[in-house]
């Protein structure tokens, strides 16, 4: 049975999270601050840690930094109402596995906990090369779990945008990154995809560069765009090759993007979304 440590100084949140996890069949322990949490993690093995950010003594970011120095660090999920880009990026830099905003959504919590517990390569690090709110560059290992993790982070990174727009951007990002990992990276986690997020007042842009030599879209028989007369033909091709299930991702990306540019060899792509009505953006 998986054993999970919950580090949270807020009593009601701590009780809620513990109840959700116990109802799901997990064994839990709690700590009311970062120091108590680290002392427990250092002396006994845990399969997963959930931590708040702002706690007395050692805060959650400092706890993350200390945990990653341990010989066998457990994956860590950050829980916080602080959705500022600086906090999120620091959490990524300190190698948090997932991030969940408060108030906690029980179903999302269980989903992220299950994903964290199923992580087979805990040493698979997402590297932060640059971290300012308007310019973020990240190196991601070519593993599909990393793509799912990055989708979660993108949803939080653009927290000031309307939810439907965030969903559109996050899904487009995920599809392009997953394709880069699959095609360019050949699912080799020792290879990295480089991602740059640029945020302007009226525009959001991300650029994805994979480590491959590029590809010809017309040669990809497992792509939906190359099977217009049989909308499910590509799915069986993908399944036979052991590729992730794919629907109409690239078609969806083309529809949602205001600008979508590939370089000549198609191992780099730039996605642009114009923020036509800045007044709709949360202050």
N, C-alpha and C positions, 0 to 999 in steps of 0.2 A: 504494500500500500504506500502510495507516494506521501512524503512528509514535506509540508510547506510551512515556512516561517513568514508571519505577517508583522511587519514593522510599521506601526501607525500610532501616533500620539493622540489622535482624536478618538475618544471612546466609542461614540455611535458608529463611526465608519469601521473601526476595528471589529466591533461586535457583528456588524452587518456582513463584512467580508468573511469573517470566520464562519458565520452561519451558512452563507452561500456555499463555501467550500466543504463544510462538514456534510451538508445535505447532498453534495455531489459525491461523497464517499472518501474525501481526503482526510488525512491526519494533519492537524494544524497545531502550531505553537504561536504565541504572540509576544511582541516586545513593544514597549511604549516609547522607545527612543533608539537612535542609531547605535549607541554604544552597547546597550544590552543586546541588540540584534547581532552586532558583530561578534560579541563574546560568545553567543550561542552558536553562531555559524562556525567560529574558529574551533570550537570544542566538540561539535557533533555534526554529522553530515545531514544536509537537507537537499531535497531534490529540486526545490524551487524557492525563491524568495520574492515576496511582494513588499514593496516599500513606498512610503510616502516620501516626499521631497523635504518639506520644511518641518523638521522635528528638533527638539532641544538637544544640545550637546552635539553629537555627530549627525549632520543632516543626511538626506538620502543620497545626494551626489557624492558626499565624502564616503558614505557607506559603500556605494558602488566602486569607488576608487580602491578601497581597502579589500573588498571582496575579490576583485580581479587579480590580486596578488597572491591569493591562496593557491595551494597546489592543485586543487580540484574545485574551482569555483562553480557554484550552482548558477543557472540562469536567473536573471532578475527582471521582474516586471515592475515598472514605476507607476504608482497611482498618485495623481495630483490634480488639483484645480488650477495650478499654475501652467497656463498654456502658452506662455511667451516663447518665442523662437529661441531665445538665449538658453532658457532652461531645457527645452527639448533637445537642442543641439549638444548641450553639455552632457545630458543623459546618454545620447548616442555615442558621444566621444568616450564616455566611461563604460561603454559596452553593455548598456541595458539591452535586454532581449526584446522586450515589448514595452509599450506605453499605453496606459488607459486613463482617460480623464475622469474626474469626479463631476457630478455624482456617479457612482459606479453602476453600470448596467450589468445585471447578473448574468445574462446570456453571453455578453461580450467577455466578461471576466472568465467564465468557464471556457470559452473558446480559446482565449489567449493562454490560460493556464494549461490546457491540454496541448496546445502547440508547443509551449515552453518545455513541458515534461517529455514531449516526443522528440525534442531536439536531439539528433544523433551526433552532431558535430558542434559541441559547445565552444570549440576554439575558433569557429568561423566568425571572424571579426569584421564588422563594418567600420571602415576607417574614415574619419573626418579629416579631409585635407584643408578645407577652408570653412569657417563658420561665422558668418555675419548674417543678420536677419535678411539682408537683400542679396547675398551671394553665398551659396552653400555648395561645396564640392565634396562628394563622397565616393569612396571606392568600395564596391560591393562584390563579394565572392560569387562565382557563377554557380549558384545553387538556388533552386526554385523557392525554398523556404526563405531565403534572403529577400527575394522579390516580394513575397507576402508581407514580411516584416517591414520592408520599406514602404509598401502601400499604407500600412498602419501609421508610419511616421509622417508620410505626406499629408494624410488626413489631419493630423495635429499641427503640422508646420503651417498650414494655410487655414488655421482655425478662425481667422477673422472674415473669411469668405462665406457666403450663403452655403448651406449644407448641400443643396443640389449641385451647385457649381463645384464644391470640394469633391463630391462623389464623382462627377464627370472627369475632373482633373486626375483624381487618384486612380480611377479605372483606366484612363488612357495611359497614365504613367506606368501602371502595373503591366499592361499589355505590352508596351514597348520594351520595358525592362525584362520581362519574362522572355520575350522573343530574342533579345540581345544575349541573355544568359543561355538560352537553348541553341540558337543558331551560331552566334559568334563565339560564345564561351564553351560550347559543346558539353555543358553541364559539368565542367571541370572546376571544382571549387578552389583550385590553386590559381586560377585565372581571375582577373578582376574586370568589372565593368565600371567605367568612370561616369559619374552623373554630376551635372552642374544645374543648380536651381538659381534662376535670376528673377528677382521680383522688382518690378517698376511700379510707379504710381498707377498706370493704366494698362499694364501688361504683365503677364506671368509667362516665363519661358523655362523649359528644361531641355537639356542636351544630354544624350546618352551615347557613349562611345564604347563599343564592345571590343574585345581583344582579337577578334577574328579578321580574316582578310576580306570580308564582305560577301555579298551574295547577289544573285539575280532573282528578283521576285518571281519572274515568269518560270523559273526552273523549280519552284517549290510546289510540288504536287499536293503537299499536305496543307496548303493555305486555302482558306475559303474563297479568296478572290480569284483563284485559278480553277474553281469548280462552280461556275455560275449556273450551270444547268442541273446540278445535283447538289443541293445545299448541305447534304450530310456526308458526301463522299469523302471529304477531307478528314472527317472524324475517325472513320475506320482506318484510314492510312496512318493517322497519328497514333492510334491505339496499337496497330501492328508494329510500329517502330518504337514503342515505349515512350512516346512523347506525352506531355501533359495534355489533358483534354482541352481542346480549343474550339471556340465557337466562331464568332464573327468579329474577333477583337480588332484586327487592323481596319476592317470596314467601319467599326464603331469609332476608332481613333480618327480616321479621315473625316468622319461626320462631325465629331466634337471639336476638332482643332480648327482654329482660325488660320493658322499657317502650319504646314508640316513639310519639312525639308530633309532630304537625305543627301549625303555626300555621294560622290561618283561610285564608290565601291559599295555603298550602303552598309557600312559598319558604323556610321554615325547618323543620328537623327536629331532634329530640333523640333520641338513642339511649342507652339505659341498660342496663348489664349489672351484675347484682349478683354480688359475689364472696362466694358463700355459705360457702366454706370457706377462710378466710385461711391456714390451716395448709398448704394445698396450694401457696401462693405461695412461691417461692424466697426464702430470706433473702438 
